[in-house]
Amino acid sequence: MIAGSRLRGTKGAEALARFAAAQRVPVAVTWKSQDVFDNDSDLYAGHLDMGTVKPLRDVLATADLIIAAGTRLGDFATRGFALPEAPLPKQTLVHIYPASKPIGRVIRVDLGRVAEPAEVLA
């Protein structure tokens, strides 16, 4: 899972933590959103930016599903649109964001949901 800034605040962070724990899904956070998930959690995968460490890049590259919640999946969060790869990612991609414009704009999504990510994850 890639978690972004729309999950900031108690409601978003708690919904993300509960979802990740229930599904046992690793969570990577976008660079400016490192506070949306407990960095000491065994499910914390790291943060995404242009200098993302190779082990995290490898995990994302080999994942069969990426759920992007609360991020626009912009240039920085995707390492220049490399993870997930634009325009056609290798993984199934679910994108949850409260505005329709970023969903599928650069990277094709398999399922796009225009909604507040905290509400969907809850």
DONUDO-688782 format. One record per atom (N, C-alpha, C): x, y, z; residue in one letter; residue number from 1. Coordinates in Angstrom, 1 decimal. Layout:
// DONUDO-688782
PT     east    north       up   rest    nr
PT        X        Y        Z      A   NUM
...
//
This chain:
// DONUDO-688782
PT     east    north       up   rest    nr
PT      0.8     -1.2      0.0      M     1
PT      0.0      0.0      0.0      M     1
PT      0.9      1.2      0.0      M     1
PT      0.5      2.2     -0.7      I     2
PT      1.1      3.5     -0.7      I     2
PT      0.1      4.5     -0.1      I     2
PT      0.6      5.1      1.0      A     3
PT     -0.3      6.0      1.8      A     3
PT      0.2      7.5      1.6      A     3
PT     -0.7      8.4      1.4      G     4
PT     -0.4      9.8      1.1      G     4
PT     -1.0     10.7      2.1      G     4
PT     -0.9     12.0      1.8      S     5
PT     -1.2     13.1      2.7      S     5
PT     -2.7     13.2      3.1      S     5
PT     -3.6     12.7      2.3      R     6
PT     -5.0     12.7      2.6      R     6
PT     -5.3     11.8      3.8      R     6
PT     -4.4     11.1      4.3      L     7
PT     -4.6     10.2      5.5      L     7
PT     -4.0     10.9      6.8      L     7
PT     -3.6     12.2      6.6      R     8
PT     -3.1     12.9      7.8      R     8
PT     -4.2     13.1      8.8      R     8
PT     -3.8     13.2     10.1      G     9
PT     -4.8     13.4     11.1      G     9
PT     -5.2     12.1     11.8      G     9
PT     -5.8     12.2     12.9      T    10
PT     -6.1     11.0     13.7      T    10
PT     -7.0     10.0     12.9      T    10
PT     -8.1     10.5     12.3      K    11
PT     -9.0      9.7     11.6      K    11
PT     -8.3      8.9     10.5      K    11
PT     -7.5      9.5      9.7      G    12
PT     -6.8      8.9      8.6      G    12
PT     -5.8      7.9      9.1      G    12
PT     -5.0      8.3     10.0      A    13
PT     -3.9      7.4     10.5      A    13
PT     -4.5      6.2     11.2      A    13
PT     -5.6      6.4     12.0      E    14
PT     -6.2      5.2     12.6      E    14
PT     -6.8      4.3     11.6      E    14
PT     -7.5      4.8     10.6      A    15
PT     -8.1      3.9      9.6      A    15
PT     -7.1      3.2      8.8      A    15
PT     -6.0      3.8      8.5      L    16
PT     -4.9      3.2      7.8      L    16
PT     -4.2      2.1      8.7      L    16
PT     -4.0      2.4     10.0      A    17
PT     -3.4      1.4     10.9      A    17
PT     -4.3      0.1     11.0      A    17
PT     -5.6      0.4     11.2      R    18
PT     -6.6     -0.7     11.3      R    18
PT     -6.6     -1.6     10.0      R    18
PT     -6.7     -0.9      8.9      F    19
PT     -6.7     -1.6      7.6      F    19
PT     -5.5     -2.5      7.4      F    19
PT     -4.3     -1.8      7.6      A    20
PT     -3.1     -2.5      7.4      A    20
PT     -2.9     -3.8      8.3      A    20
PT     -3.3     -3.6      9.6      A    21
PT     -3.3     -4.7     10.5      A    21
PT     -4.2     -5.8     10.2      A    21
PT     -5.5     -5.5      9.8      A    22
PT     -6.5     -6.5      9.5      A    22
PT     -6.1     -7.2      8.2      A    22
PT     -5.5     -6.5      7.2      Q    23
PT     -5.2     -7.2      5.9      Q    23
PT     -3.7     -7.7      5.9      Q    23
PT     -2.9     -7.3      6.9      R    24
PT     -1.5     -7.7      7.0      R    24
PT     -0.8     -7.2      5.7      R    24
PT     -1.0     -5.9      5.4      V    25
PT     -0.4     -5.3      4.2      V    25
PT      0.7     -4.3      4.5      V    25
PT      1.8     -4.4      3.9      P    26
PT      2.9     -3.5      4.2      P    26
PT      2.5     -2.1      3.7      P    26
PT      2.9     -1.0      4.4      V    27
PT      2.6      0.3      4.0      V    27
PT      3.8      1.1      3.8      V    27
PT      3.9      1.7      2.6      A    28
PT      4.9      2.7      2.2      A    28
PT      4.2      4.0      2.2      A    28
PT      4.9      5.0      2.8      V    29
PT      4.3      6.4      2.8      V    29
PT      5.0      7.3      1.8      V    29
PT      4.3      8.3      1.3      T    30
PT      4.9      9.2      0.5      T    30
PT      5.8     10.2      1.3      T    30
PT      6.7     10.8      0.6      W    31
PT      7.8     11.6      1.2      W    31
PT      7.3     12.6      2.2      W    31
PT      6.2     13.4      1.9      K    32
PT      5.7     14.4      2.8      K    32
PT      4.7     13.9      3.7      K    32
PT      4.5     12.6      3.8      S    33
PT      3.4     12.0      4.6      S    33
PT      4.0     10.9      5.5      S    33
PT      5.2     11.1      6.0      Q    34
PT      5.8     10.1      6.8      Q    34
PT      5.2      9.9      8.1      Q    34
PT      4.3     10.8      8.5      D    35
PT      3.7     10.8      9.8      D    35
PT      2.3     10.1      9.8      D    35
PT      1.9      9.6      8.6      V    36
PT      0.5      8.9      8.6      V    36
PT      0.5      7.5      9.0      V    36
PT      1.7      6.9      9.2      F    37
PT      1.8      5.5      9.6      F    37
PT      2.9      5.3     10.6      F    37
PT      2.8      4.5     11.6      D    38
PT      3.8      4.3     12.6      D    38
PT      5.0      3.7     12.0      D    38
PT      6.1      4.4     12.0      N    39
PT      7.4      4.0     11.5      N    39
PT      8.0      2.8     12.2      N    39
PT      7.5      2.5     13.4      D    40
PT      8.0      1.4     14.2      D    40
PT      7.1      0.1     14.0      D    40
PT      6.1      0.2     13.2      S    41
PT      5.2     -0.9     12.9      S    41
PT      6.0     -2.0     12.1      S    41
PT      5.7     -3.3     12.4      D    42
PT      6.3     -4.3     11.5      D    42
PT      5.7     -4.3     10.1      D    42
PT      4.7     -3.5      9.9      L    43
PT      4.1     -3.4      8.5      L    43
PT      4.6     -2.1      7.8      L    43
PT      5.4     -1.3      8.5      Y    44
PT      6.0     -0.1      7.8      Y    44
PT      7.0     -0.5      6.8      Y    44
PT      6.8     -0.2      5.6      A    45
PT      7.8     -0.6      4.5      A    45
PT      8.8      0.5      4.2      A    45
PT      8.6      1.7      4.6      G    46
PT      9.5      2.8      4.3      G    46
PT      8.8      4.0      3.6      G    46
PT      9.5      5.0      3.2      H    47
PT      8.9      6.1      2.5      H    47
PT      9.4      6.2      1.0      H    47
PT      8.6      6.8      0.2      L    48
PT      8.8      6.9     -1.2      L    48
PT      9.3      8.3     -1.6      L    48
PT     10.4      8.4     -2.3      D    49
PT     10.9      9.6     -2.9      D    49
PT     11.9      9.3     -4.0      D    49
PT     12.6     10.2     -4.5      M    50
PT     13.5     10.0     -5.5      M    50
PT     14.7      9.1     -5.1      M    50
PT     14.9      9.0     -3.8      G    51
PT     16.0      8.2     -3.2      G    51
PT     15.5      7.0     -2.5      G    51
PT     14.4      6.5     -2.9      T    52
PT     13.8      5.3     -2.2      T    52
PT     14.8      4.1     -2.3      T    52
PT     15.0      3.5     -1.1      V    53
PT     16.0      2.4     -1.1      V    53
PT     15.6      1.2     -2.0      V    53
PT     16.6      0.5     -2.4      K    54
PT     16.4     -0.6     -3.4      K    54
PT     15.5     -1.7     -2.9      K    54
PT     15.6     -2.1     -1.6      P    55
PT     14.7     -3.2     -1.2      P    55
PT     13.2     -2.8     -1.3      P    55
PT     12.9     -1.5     -1.0      L    56
PT     11.5     -1.1     -1.1      L    56
PT     11.1     -1.0     -2.6      L    56
PT     12.0     -0.5     -3.4      R    57
PT     11.7     -0.5     -4.9      R    57
PT     11.4     -1.9     -5.4      R    57
PT     12.2     -2.8     -5.0      D    58
PT     12.1     -4.2     -5.4      D    58
PT     10.7     -4.8     -5.0      D    58
PT     10.3     -4.5     -3.7      V    59
PT      9.0     -5.0     -3.2      V    59
PT      7.9     -4.5     -4.1      V    59
PT      7.9     -3.2     -4.3      L    60
PT      6.9     -2.6     -5.1      L    60
PT      6.9     -3.1     -6.6      L    60
PT      8.1     -3.3     -7.1      A    61
PT      8.2     -3.8     -8.5      A    61
PT      7.6     -5.2     -8.7      A    61
PT      7.7     -6.0     -7.6      T    62
PT      7.3     -7.4     -7.7      T    62
PT      5.9     -7.6     -7.1      T    62
PT      5.3     -6.6     -6.5      A    63
PT      4.0     -6.8     -5.9      A    63
PT      3.0     -7.1     -7.0      A    63
PT      1.9     -7.8     -6.6      D    64
PT      0.9     -8.1     -7.6      D    64
PT     -0.3     -7.1     -7.5      D    64
PT     -0.3     -6.3     -6.4      L    65
PT     -1.3     -5.3     -6.2      L    65
PT     -0.7     -4.1     -5.4      L    65
PT     -1.1     -3.0     -5.9      I    66
PT     -0.7     -1.7     -5.2      I    66
PT     -2.0     -1.0     -4.9      I    66
PT     -2.3     -0.6     -3.6      I    67
PT     -3.4      0.2     -3.3      I    67
PT     -2.8      1.6     -2.9      I    67
PT     -3.1      2.6     -3.7      A    68
PT     -2.6      3.9     -3.4      A    68
PT     -3.8      4.7     -2.8      A    68
PT     -3.6      5.1     -1.5      A    69
PT     -4.7      5.8     -0.8      A    69
PT     -4.2      7.1     -0.3      A    69
PT     -4.9      8.2     -0.7      G    70
PT     -4.6      9.5     -0.2      G    70
PT     -3.4     10.2     -0.9      G    70
PT     -3.0      9.7     -2.0      T    71
PT     -1.9     10.3     -2.7      T    71
PT     -2.3     10.5     -4.2      T    71
PT     -1.8     11.6     -4.8      R    72
PT     -2.1     11.8     -6.2      R    72
PT     -1.3     10.9     -7.1      R    72
PT     -0.3     10.2     -6.6      L    73
PT      0.6      9.4     -7.4      L    73
PT      1.4     10.3     -8.4      L    73
PT      1.9     11.4     -7.8      G    74
PT      2.6     12.3     -8.7      G    74
PT      4.1     11.9     -8.9      G    74
PT      4.8     12.7     -9.5      D    75
PT      6.2     12.5     -9.9      D    75
PT      7.1     12.0     -8.8      D    75
PT      7.0     12.7     -7.7      F    76
PT      7.9     12.4     -6.5      F    76
PT      7.6     11.0     -5.9      F    76
PT      6.3     10.8     -5.6      A    77
PT      5.8      9.6     -4.9      A    77
PT      6.0      8.4     -5.8      A    77
PT      6.1      8.5     -7.1      T    78
PT      6.3      7.4     -8.0      T    78
PT      7.7      7.2     -8.6      T    78
PT      8.6      8.0     -8.0      R    79
PT     10.0      8.0     -8.5      R    79
PT     10.0      8.3    -10.0      R    79
PT      9.4      9.4    -10.4      G    80
PT      9.4      9.8    -11.8      G    80
PT      8.5      8.9    -12.6      G    80
PT      7.4      8.5    -12.1      F    81
PT      6.4      7.6    -12.7      F    81
PT      7.0      6.2    -13.1      F    81
PT      7.9      5.8    -12.2      A    82
PT      8.5      4.5    -12.4      A    82
PT      7.9      3.4    -11.6      A    82
PT      7.4      3.7    -10.4      L    83
PT      6.7      2.7     -9.5      L    83
PT      5.5      3.3     -8.8      L    83
PT      4.3      3.0     -9.2      P    84
PT      4.0      2.1    -10.4      P    84
PT      4.3      2.7    -11.7      P    84
PT      4.7      1.9    -12.6      E    85
PT      5.2      2.4    -13.9      E    85
PT      4.1      3.0    -14.8      E    85
PT      4.4      4.1    -15.3      A    86
PT      3.4      4.8    -16.2      A    86
PT      3.8      4.5    -17.7      A    86
PT      2.8      4.4    -18.5      P    87
PT      1.4      4.6    -18.3      P    87
PT      0.7      3.3    -17.9      P    87
PT      1.3      2.2    -18.1      L    88
PT      0.7      0.9    -17.8      L    88
PT      1.5      0.1    -16.7      L    88
PT      1.1      0.2    -15.5      P    89
PT      1.8     -0.5    -14.4      P    89
PT      1.7     -2.0    -14.6      P    89
PT      2.7     -2.7    -14.1      K    90
PT      2.8     -4.2    -14.1      K    90
PT      1.8     -4.8    -13.1      K    90
PT      1.5     -4.0    -12.0      Q    91
PT      0.7     -4.5    -11.0      Q    91
PT     -0.8     -4.0    -11.2      Q    91
PT     -1.7     -4.7    -10.5      T    92
PT     -3.0     -4.2    -10.4      T    92
PT     -3.0     -3.0     -9.5      T    92
PT     -3.6     -1.9    -10.0      L    93
PT     -3.5     -0.7     -9.2      L    93
PT     -4.9     -0.2     -8.8      L    93
PT     -5.1      0.0     -7.5      V    94
PT     -6.3      0.6     -7.0      V    94
PT     -5.9      2.0     -6.5      V    94
PT     -6.6      3.0     -6.9      H    95
PT     -6.3      4.4     -6.5      H    95
PT     -7.5      5.0     -5.8      H    95
PT     -7.3      5.5     -4.6      I    96
PT     -8.4      6.1     -3.8      I    96
PT     -7.9      7.6     -3.5      I    96
PT     -8.7      8.5     -4.0      Y    97
PT     -8.4      9.9     -3.8      Y    97
PT     -9.7     10.7     -3.9      Y    97
PT     -9.8     11.8     -3.1      P    98
PT    -11.1     12.5     -3.1      P    98
PT    -11.4     13.4     -4.3      P    98
PT    -10.5     13.5     -5.3      A    99
PT    -10.7     14.3     -6.5      A    99
PT    -10.5     13.3     -7.7      A    99
PT    -11.2     13.5     -8.7      S   100
PT    -11.1     12.6     -9.9      S   100
PT     -9.9     12.9    -10.8      S   100
PT     -9.5     14.1    -10.8      K   101
PT     -8.4     14.5    -11.8      K   101
PT     -7.2     13.7    -11.7      K   101
PT     -6.6     13.4    -10.5      P   102
PT     -5.4     12.6    -10.5      P   102
PT     -5.5     11.1    -10.8      P   102
PT     -6.8     10.6    -10.7      I   103
PT     -7.0      9.1    -10.8      I   103
PT     -6.9      8.8    -12.3      I   103
PT     -5.9      8.0    -12.7      G   104
PT     -5.8      7.5    -14.0      G   104
PT     -5.2      8.6    -15.0      G   104
PT     -4.8      9.7    -14.5      R   105
PT     -4.3     10.8    -15.3      R   105
PT     -3.0     10.5    -16.0      R   105
PT     -2.1      9.9    -15.3      V   106
PT     -0.8      9.5    -15.9      V   106
PT     -0.6      8.0    -15.9      V   106
PT     -1.1      7.4    -14.8      I   107
PT     -0.9      5.9    -14.7      I   107
PT     -2.3      5.2    -14.7      I   107
PT     -2.4      4.2    -15.6      R   108
PT     -3.7      3.5    -15.7      R   108
PT     -4.0      2.8    -14.4      R   108
PT     -5.3      2.9    -14.0      V   109
PT     -5.7      2.3    -12.8      V   109
PT     -6.7      1.2    -13.1      V   109
PT     -6.7      0.1    -12.3      D   110
PT     -7.7     -1.0    -12.5      D   110
PT     -9.0     -0.6    -11.8      D   110
PT     -8.8      0.1    -10.7      L   111
PT    -10.0      0.5     -9.9      L   111
PT     -9.7      1.9     -9.4      L   111
PT    -10.4      2.9     -9.7      G   112
PT    -10.3      4.2     -9.2      G   112
PT    -11.5      4.5     -8.3      G   112
PT    -11.3      5.1     -7.2      R   113
PT    -12.4      5.5     -6.3      R   113
PT    -12.3      6.9     -5.9      R   113
PT    -13.2      7.8     -6.2      V   114
PT    -13.2      9.1     -5.8      V   114
PT    -13.9      9.2     -4.5      V   114
PT    -13.1      9.3     -3.4      A   115
PT    -13.6      9.2     -2.0      A   115
PT    -12.5      9.6     -1.1      A   115
PT    -12.9     10.0      0.1      E   116
PT    -11.9     10.2      1.2      E   116
PT    -11.3      8.8      1.6      E   116
PT    -10.0      8.7      1.5      P   117
PT     -9.4      7.4      1.7      P   117
PT     -9.6      6.9      3.2      P   117
PT     -9.7      7.7      4.1      A   118
PT     -9.9      7.3      5.5      A   118
PT    -11.3      6.6      5.6      A   118
PT    -12.3      7.1      4.9      E   119
PT    -13.6      6.5      4.9      E   119
PT    -13.6      5.1      4.2      E   119
PT    -12.9      5.0      3.1      V   120
PT    -12.8      3.8      2.4      V   120
PT    -12.1      2.7      3.2      V   120
PT    -11.0      3.1      3.8      L   121
PT    -10.2      2.1      4.6      L   121
PT    -10.9      1.7      5.9      L   121
PT    -11.7      2.6      6.4      A   122
PT    -12.5      2.3      7.7      A   122
PT    -13.5      1.2      7.3      A   122
//
